Amino acid sequence: MRITAVSTAVRSVILQETQFRRGRPVAGTQDILFVRVETESGHVGFGEASSWAIFTGLTANASKVVVDEIIGPEITGLDVSRTHEIARALDRYPHLPAHPRSAVDMALADVNARILGVPTYRLLGGSDASWALSYSISEAEPDAVRSIAETRIGEGYRIFKLKAGSHPELDGARISALRHAAPKAAIRVDFNGSATEAGLRELSPVLQTCDVDFVEQPYPAGQWGRMRSTRAWFESRIALDESIGGEDDVRRVGEDGLADIIALKLGRFGSSSRLIEAGTLAARLGMSIYAGAMNESRLGMSASAATFSTLDNIVEGCDFYYPYTVLGEPGFTGGAEVVDAELRLGSDAGHGIDLPMGWFV
């Protein structure tokens, strides 16, 4: 069954909350790239690409150009079920950005699952297990941290990720405030690469006293020697996120013992098969996986959850809260739903979401 068209649409979605990324407010609206793949039988599938340039290096419109001018023309006419052939065609472009490629991969998985009449997780060999959500708190003031945690606890959240490093002088008080508000919750602290050795040493007693589960990405990606020396004295478990850009990074981190946990993100790997291979390798190397995400809508989160459902070595909690709390109404419903701060995959074919046809005209 051949692919007859690959079309794209960039949509602007209102943000219901203001969050902070690396100290900068994220508010107002967010552009998202959506992709539609159509086959000669009339079956269609949908995908999307994260549009935070601060993390991906691409805007939604830049990703759209990649799909419109490279990926779409390359795969049109190929058999949609021959995913390895499609992958080989795209591998002709070794510097193809991962996020737009991932958006097309999501759409291909969606259409193939729809053709078979099964949910995407069944197509990939996964399960419909539920996922406890982790809520990220980025506000600077300890009182704000406490207030947000109390509100989310009332909604069922029991796992929190505190963004740290932008205001290092407040981080100890922020961690303590979060533990006070959530005495039974799992707490993780994410620096997004902004920590210093001196800061970690100063903060270490608070991390131990407040029983922080793990510290994520203390230093910028690629600073392997710095990570190696820190592992020699740092008591808390370490997770790496931005450091993991592909299977080679997974192997290096595991073989060198640089982390206990690695965060994987579907958009960063370019396809579900690559993420599953990386997760399988991590398990062989004795590492656990954190199910990560960026700023995708419920479409991207549903596709990500379906992919992660194929892996066993995953720590509790995931980053899939964003479209259900921060992102406004995107113009469609369906897919995975949240009940009591747990993400639950549905039983509809594919991702369980249909995007409006008018978007792609």
One Martini backbone bead per residue (centre of mass of N, CA, C, O) as a GRO file, in nm:
protein
  361
    1MET     BB    1   0.089   0.041   0.029
    2ARG     BB    2   0.097   0.356  -0.084
    3ILE     BB    3   0.228   0.666  -0.075
    4THR     BB    4   0.062   0.981  -0.175
    5ALA     BB    5   0.094   1.175   0.094
    6VAL     BB    6   0.267   1.466   0.246
    7SER     BB    7   0.154   1.675   0.507
    8THR     BB    8   0.133   2.013   0.652
    9ALA     BB    9   0.100   2.189   0.983
   10VAL     BB   10   0.082   2.502   1.152
   11ARG     BB   11   0.002   2.551   1.496
   12SER     BB   12  -0.154   2.766   1.732
   13VAL     BB   13  -0.123   2.741   2.091
   14ILE     BB   14  -0.243   2.787   2.391
   15LEU     BB   15  -0.125   2.877   2.709
   16GLN     BB   16  -0.233   2.816   3.045
   17GLU     BB   17   0.068   2.837   3.135
   18THR     BB   18   0.354   2.938   3.314
   19GLN     BB   19   0.680   2.859   3.233
   20PHE     BB   20   1.025   2.747   3.285
   21ARG     BB   21   1.327   2.776   3.074
   22ARG     BB   22   1.614   2.853   3.182
   23GLY     BB   23   1.456   3.117   3.319
   24ARG     BB   24   1.238   3.127   3.095
   25PRO     BB   25   0.947   3.222   2.980
   26VAL     BB   26   0.651   3.023   2.900
   27ALA     BB   27   0.419   3.191   2.689
   28GLY     BB   28   0.101   3.211   2.531
   29THR     BB   29   0.226   3.056   2.254
   30GLN     BB   30   0.235   2.754   2.035
   31ASP     BB   31   0.406   2.592   1.791
   32ILE     BB   32   0.293   2.322   1.569
   33LEU     BB   33   0.382   2.032   1.401
   34PHE     BB   34   0.191   1.868   1.152
   35VAL     BB   35   0.135   1.532   1.019
   36ARG     BB   36   0.031   1.382   0.698
   37VAL     BB   37  -0.048   1.046   0.595
   38GLU     BB   38  -0.120   0.901   0.274
   39THR     BB   39  -0.295   0.647   0.106
   40GLU     BB   40  -0.435   0.464  -0.156
   41SER     BB   41  -0.675   0.365   0.049
   42GLY     BB   42  -0.719   0.633   0.261
   43HIS     BB   43  -0.529   0.613   0.473
   44VAL     BB   44  -0.435   0.775   0.784
   45GLY     BB   45  -0.170   0.973   0.948
   46PHE     BB   46  -0.024   1.110   1.259
   47GLY     BB   47   0.202   1.385   1.351
   48GLU     BB   48   0.479   1.541   1.547
   49ALA     BB   49   0.672   1.841   1.644
   50SER     BB   50   0.883   1.987   1.826
   51SER     BB   51   0.930   2.368   1.891
   52TRP     BB   52   1.185   2.398   2.078
   53ALA     BB   53   1.469   2.557   2.002
   54ILE     BB   54   1.632   2.528   2.273
   55PHE     BB   55   1.634   2.199   2.213
   56THR     BB   56   1.622   2.150   1.876
   57GLY     BB   57   1.695   2.404   1.666
   58LEU     BB   58   1.378   2.424   1.587
   59THR     BB   59   1.115   2.524   1.433
   60ALA     BB   60   0.818   2.456   1.302
   61ASN     BB   61   0.887   2.575   1.017
   62ALA     BB   62   1.154   2.425   0.978
   63SER     BB   63   1.031   2.140   0.993
   64LYS     BB   64   0.842   2.176   0.754
   65VAL     BB   65   1.059   2.198   0.536
   66VAL     BB   66   1.180   1.918   0.574
   67VAL     BB   67   0.922   1.766   0.497
   68ASP     BB   68   0.843   1.907   0.225
   69GLU     BB   69   1.154   1.885   0.081
   70ILE     BB   70   1.243   1.580   0.180
   71ILE     BB   71   1.067   1.354   0.310
   72GLY     BB   72   0.816   1.347   0.136
   73PRO     BB   73   0.945   1.297  -0.147
   74GLU     BB   74   1.105   1.036  -0.059
   75ILE     BB   75   0.833   0.853   0.038
   76THR     BB   76   0.674   0.888  -0.198
   77GLY     BB   77   0.562   0.563  -0.320
   78LEU     BB   78   0.596   0.399  -0.083
   79ASP     BB   79   0.562   0.142   0.131
   80VAL     BB   80   0.421   0.175   0.441
   81SER     BB   81   0.510  -0.121   0.557
   82ARG     BB   82   0.822  -0.055   0.467
   83THR     BB   83   1.010   0.071   0.707
   84HIS     BB   84   1.303   0.000   0.622
   85GLU     BB   85   1.293   0.139   0.348
   86ILE     BB   86   1.234   0.418   0.456
   87ALA     BB   87   1.484   0.442   0.635
   88ARG     BB   88   1.691   0.417   0.405
   89ALA     BB   89   1.603   0.669   0.251
   90LEU     BB   90   1.668   0.867   0.496
   91ASP     BB   91   1.975   0.779   0.537
   92ARG     BB   92   2.080   0.960   0.295
   93TYR     BB   93   2.040   1.179   0.541
   94PRO     BB   94   2.259   1.219   0.799
   95HIS     BB   95   2.144   1.536   0.882
   96LEU     BB   96   1.870   1.474   0.970
   97PRO     BB   97   1.643   1.582   1.163
   98ALA     BB   98   1.473   1.424   1.419
   99HIS     BB   99   1.192   1.563   1.462
  100PRO     BB  100   1.065   1.546   1.176
  101ARG     BB  101   1.113   1.245   1.149
  102SER     BB  102   0.935   1.165   1.391
  103ALA     BB  103   0.667   1.274   1.283
  104VAL     BB  104   0.656   1.071   1.047
  105ASP     BB  105   0.679   0.814   1.213
  106MET     BB  106   0.414   0.851   1.365
  107ALA     BB  107   0.235   0.845   1.110
  108LEU     BB  108   0.317   0.561   1.017
  109ALA     BB  109   0.222   0.409   1.269
  110ASP     BB  110  -0.070   0.502   1.254
  111VAL     BB  111  -0.147   0.388   0.971
  112ASN     BB  112  -0.067   0.092   1.025
  113ALA     BB  113  -0.261   0.049   1.264
  114ARG     BB  114  -0.521   0.118   1.109
  115ILE     BB  115  -0.505  -0.106   0.898
  116LEU     BB  116  -0.513  -0.331   1.141
  117GLY     BB  117  -0.692  -0.228   1.394
  118VAL     BB  118  -0.474  -0.104   1.604
  119PRO     BB  119  -0.293  -0.001   1.837
  120THR     BB  120   0.020   0.117   1.849
  121TYR     BB  121   0.128  -0.062   2.081
  122ARG     BB  122   0.070  -0.326   1.927
  123LEU     BB  123   0.246  -0.282   1.682
  124LEU     BB  124   0.516  -0.251   1.877
  125GLY     BB  125   0.476  -0.455   2.140
  126GLY     BB  126   0.302  -0.348   2.367
  127SER     BB  127   0.109  -0.176   2.620
  128ASP     BB  128  -0.170  -0.050   2.844
  129ALA     BB  129  -0.023   0.085   3.054
  130SER     BB  130   0.006   0.293   3.306
  131TRP     BB  131   0.106   0.647   3.389
  132ALA     BB  132   0.287   0.822   3.597
  133LEU     BB  133   0.301   1.152   3.663
  134SER     BB  134   0.526   1.423   3.619
  135TYR     BB  135   0.580   1.737   3.774
  136SER     BB  136   0.700   2.049   3.673
  137ILE     BB  137   0.899   2.286   3.861
  138SER     BB  138   1.010   2.646   3.796
  139GLU     BB  139   0.978   2.821   4.019
  140ALA     BB  140   1.164   3.027   4.237
  141GLU     BB  141   0.984   3.044   4.477
  142PRO     BB  142   0.916   2.858   4.751
  143ASP     BB  143   0.613   2.931   4.782
  144ALA     BB  144   0.538   2.848   4.492
  145VAL     BB  145   0.623   2.557   4.511
  146ARG     BB  146   0.430   2.480   4.737
  147SER     BB  147   0.163   2.558   4.599
  148ILE     BB  148   0.182   2.377   4.350
  149ALA     BB  149   0.209   2.108   4.494
  150GLU     BB  150  -0.061   2.116   4.646
  151THR     BB  151  -0.238   2.125   4.395
  152ARG     BB  152  -0.133   1.858   4.257
  153ILE     BB  153  -0.198   1.666   4.485
  154GLY     BB  154  -0.510   1.713   4.456
  155GLU     BB  155  -0.480   1.564   4.153
  156GLY     BB  156  -0.257   1.306   4.222
  157TYR     BB  157   0.023   1.386   4.256
  158ARG     BB  158   0.361   1.197   4.334
  159ILE     BB  159   0.552   1.348   4.118
  160PHE     BB  160   0.857   1.551   4.107
  161LYS     BB  161   1.017   1.819   3.911
  162LEU     BB  162   1.288   2.025   3.982
  163LYS     BB  163   1.396   2.318   3.864
  164ALA     BB  164   1.742   2.403   3.839
  165GLY     BB  165   2.007   2.682   3.851
  166SER     BB  166   1.886   2.976   3.803
  167HIS     BB  167   1.865   2.987   4.147
  168PRO     BB  168   2.095   2.873   4.354
  169GLU     BB  169   2.028   3.031   4.627
  170LEU     BB  170   1.724   2.871   4.631
  171ASP     BB  171   1.733   2.556   4.606
  172GLY     BB  172   1.726   2.453   4.895
  173ALA     BB  173   1.450   2.586   4.968
  174ARG     BB  174   1.288   2.453   4.738
  175ILE     BB  175   1.326   2.159   4.819
  176SER     BB  176   1.211   2.189   5.106
  177ALA     BB  177   0.931   2.292   5.020
  178LEU     BB  178   0.852   2.041   4.861
  179ARG     BB  179   0.877   1.837   5.091
  180HIS     BB  180   0.671   1.973   5.279
  181ALA     BB  181   0.428   1.949   5.070
  182ALA     BB  182   0.563   1.640   4.983
  183PRO     BB  183   0.634   1.386   5.192
  184LYS     BB  184   0.554   1.125   4.977
  185ALA     BB  185   0.708   1.211   4.740
  186ALA     BB  186   0.871   1.214   4.447
  187ILE     BB  187   1.203   1.360   4.395
  188ARG     BB  188   1.339   1.567   4.139
  189VAL     BB  189   1.647   1.718   3.999
  190ASP     BB  190   1.681   1.971   3.735
  191PHE     BB  191   1.949   2.146   3.557
  192ASN     BB  192   2.005   2.156   3.249
  193GLY     BB  193   2.336   2.213   3.280
  194SER     BB  194   2.373   2.442   3.548
  195ALA     BB  195   2.579   2.321   3.723
  196THR     BB  196   2.812   2.293   3.993
  197GLU     BB  197   3.030   2.158   4.198
  198ALA     BB  198   2.989   2.350   4.436
  199GLY     BB  199   2.680   2.337   4.435
  200LEU     BB  200   2.654   2.031   4.484
  201ARG     BB  201   2.801   2.023   4.754
  202GLU     BB  202   2.607   2.221   4.900
  203LEU     BB  203   2.336   2.047   4.824
  204SER     BB  204   2.369   1.751   4.923
  205PRO     BB  205   2.235   1.752   5.209
  206VAL     BB  206   1.950   1.820   5.101
  207LEU     BB  207   1.914   1.577   4.916
  208GLN     BB  208   1.927   1.375   5.154
  209THR     BB  209   1.716   1.489   5.355
  210CYS     BB  210   1.486   1.497   5.106
  211ASP     BB  211   1.499   1.244   4.934
  212VAL     BB  212   1.626   1.245   4.654
  213ASP     BB  213   1.616   1.041   4.387
  214PHE     BB  214   1.734   1.245   4.153
  215VAL     BB  215   1.980   1.385   3.932
  216GLU     BB  216   1.962   1.602   3.648
  217GLN     BB  217   2.173   1.727   3.439
  218PRO     BB  218   2.422   1.907   3.559
  219TYR     BB  219   2.565   1.914   3.278
  220PRO     BB  220   2.659   1.959   2.987
  221ALA     BB  221   2.681   1.823   2.706
  222GLY     BB  222   2.994   1.633   2.676
  223GLN     BB  223   3.097   1.634   2.992
  224TRP     BB  224   3.249   1.355   3.080
  225GLY     BB  225   3.476   1.418   3.284
  226ARG     BB  226   3.300   1.569   3.486
  227MET     BB  227   3.113   1.332   3.544
  228ARG     BB  228   3.325   1.130   3.642
  229SER     BB  229   3.424   1.295   3.890
  230THR     BB  230   3.147   1.325   4.033
  231ARG     BB  231   3.084   1.019   4.080
  232ALA     BB  232   3.307   0.984   4.309
  233TRP     BB  233   3.125   1.183   4.533
  234PHE     BB  234   2.837   1.158   4.456
  235GLU     BB  235   2.541   1.032   4.616
  236SER     BB  236   2.344   1.066   4.405
  237ARG     BB  237   2.155   0.999   4.165
  238ILE     BB  238   2.192   0.984   3.801
  239ALA     BB  239   2.065   1.171   3.526
  240LEU     BB  240   2.042   1.170   3.165
  241ASP     BB  241   1.958   1.380   2.878
  242GLU     BB  242   2.113   1.581   2.679
  243SER     BB  243   2.345   1.354   2.645
  244ILE     BB  244   2.113   1.196   2.478
  245GLY     BB  245   2.133   1.146   2.109
  246GLY     BB  246   2.211   0.829   2.111
  247GLU     BB  247   2.346   0.517   2.112
  248ASP     BB  248   2.639   0.605   2.173
  249ASP     BB  249   2.568   0.748   2.441
  250VAL     BB  250   2.454   0.508   2.589
  251ARG     BB  251   2.712   0.339   2.581
  252ARG     BB  252   2.903   0.534   2.723
  253VAL     BB  253   2.749   0.568   2.989
  254GLY     BB  254   2.737   0.268   3.065
  255GLU     BB  255   3.044   0.183   3.042
  256ASP     BB  256   3.134   0.442   3.240
  257GLY     BB  257   2.924   0.503   3.474
  258LEU     BB  258   2.760   0.805   3.453
  259ALA     BB  259   2.474   0.656   3.509
  260ASP     BB  260   2.152   0.530   3.618
  261ILE     BB  261   1.992   0.726   3.419
  262ILE     BB  262   1.795   0.769   3.119
  263ALA     BB  263   1.665   1.006   2.897
  264LEU     BB  264   1.407   0.959   2.666
  265LYS     BB  265   1.319   1.082   2.325
  266LEU     BB  266   1.152   1.055   2.043
  267GLY     BB  267   1.242   1.318   1.890
  268ARG     BB  268   1.559   1.258   1.926
  269PHE     BB  269   1.559   0.972   1.748
  270GLY     BB  270   1.328   0.969   1.492
  271SER     BB  271   1.226   0.682   1.618
  272SER     BB  272   1.095   0.407   1.765
  273SER     BB  273   1.319   0.201   1.700
  274ARG     BB  274   1.556   0.364   1.818
  275LEU     BB  275   1.451   0.386   2.106
  276ILE     BB  276   1.425   0.083   2.164
  277GLU     BB  277   1.723   0.017   2.119
  278ALA     BB  278   1.828   0.206   2.345
  279GLY     BB  279   1.669   0.076   2.580
  280THR     BB  280   1.789  -0.208   2.549
  281LEU     BB  281   2.082  -0.124   2.594
  282ALA     BB  282   2.048  -0.004   2.877
  283ALA     BB  283   1.968  -0.269   3.013
  284ARG     BB  284   2.236  -0.422   2.950
  285LEU     BB  285   2.397  -0.177   3.117
  286GLY     BB  286   2.212  -0.116   3.390
  287MET     BB  287   1.986   0.088   3.303
  288SER     BB  288   1.752   0.323   3.336
  289ILE     BB  289   1.435   0.477   3.238
  290TYR     BB  290   1.318   0.790   3.126
  291ALA     BB  291   1.014   0.924   3.027
  292GLY     BB  292   1.033   1.156   2.787
  293ALA     BB  293   0.967   1.509   2.701
  294MET     BB  294   0.831   1.805   2.583
  295ASN     BB  295   0.578   1.996   2.388
  296GLU     BB  296   0.360   1.807   2.325
  297SER     BB  297   0.086   1.682   2.243
  298ARG     BB  298  -0.134   1.422   2.268
  299LEU     BB  299  -0.015   1.292   2.021
  300GLY     BB  300   0.286   1.266   2.107
  301MET     BB  301   0.228   1.125   2.380
  302SER     BB  302   0.091   0.874   2.266
  303ALA     BB  303   0.333   0.781   2.095
  304SER     BB  304   0.536   0.764   2.327
  305ALA     BB  305   0.387   0.565   2.513
  306ALA     BB  306   0.379   0.335   2.307
  307THR     BB  307   0.686   0.302   2.294
  308PHE     BB  308   0.755   0.266   2.605
  309SER     BB  309   0.570   0.003   2.642
  310THR     BB  310   0.815  -0.194   2.532
  311LEU     BB  311   0.952  -0.134   2.807
  312ASP     BB  312   1.091  -0.226   3.140
  313ASN     BB  313   1.332  -0.007   3.240
  314ILE     BB  314   1.124   0.195   3.406
  315VAL     BB  315   1.069   0.461   3.576
  316GLU     BB  316   0.874   0.624   3.767
  317GLY     BB  317   0.744   0.833   3.569
  318CYS     BB  318   0.660   1.123   3.355
  319ASP     BB  319   0.648   1.392   3.089
  320PHE     BB  320   0.312   1.381   3.000
  321TYR     BB  321   0.156   1.648   3.118
  322TYR     BB  322   0.149   1.903   2.931
  323PRO     BB  323  -0.131   1.877   2.755
  324TYR     BB  324  -0.309   1.861   3.045
  325THR     BB  325  -0.203   2.163   3.170
  326VAL     BB  326  -0.059   2.376   2.963
  327LEU     BB  327  -0.211   2.310   2.716
  328GLY     BB  328  -0.436   2.395   2.514
  329GLU     BB  329  -0.668   2.377   2.286
  330PRO     BB  330  -0.581   2.214   1.970
  331GLY     BB  331  -0.850   2.088   1.798
  332PHE     BB  332  -0.845   1.808   1.961
  333THR     BB  333  -0.901   1.466   2.043
  334GLY     BB  334  -0.789   1.201   2.222
  335GLY     BB  335  -0.622   0.944   2.318
  336ALA     BB  336  -0.464   0.986   2.579
  337GLU     BB  337  -0.553   0.980   2.924
  338VAL     BB  338  -0.630   1.154   3.234
  339VAL     BB  339  -0.625   0.989   3.566
  340ASP     BB  340  -0.508   1.072   3.850
  341ALA     BB  341  -0.217   1.125   3.724
  342GLU     BB  342  -0.278   0.918   3.478
  343LEU     BB  343  -0.178   0.755   3.195
  344ARG     BB  344  -0.410   0.633   2.935
  345LEU     BB  345  -0.447   0.409   2.705
  346GLY     BB  346  -0.616   0.323   2.433
  347SER     BB  347  -0.825   0.123   2.182
  348ASP     BB  348  -0.776   0.266   1.941
  349ALA     BB  349  -0.668   0.314   1.646
  350GLY     BB  350  -0.372   0.395   1.682
  351HIS     BB  351  -0.369   0.703   1.848
  352GLY     BB  352  -0.680   0.814   1.850
  353ILE     BB  353  -0.642   1.054   1.624
  354ASP     BB  354  -0.805   1.334   1.457
  355LEU     BB  355  -0.737   1.562   1.224
  356PRO     BB  356  -0.819   1.825   1.056
  357MET     BB  357  -0.840   1.853   0.719
  358GLY     BB  358  -0.816   2.173   0.688
  359TRP     BB  359  -0.512   2.200   0.775
  360PHE     BB  360  -0.399   2.051   0.481
  361VAL     BB  361  -0.478   2.267   0.242
   0.00000   0.00000   0.00000
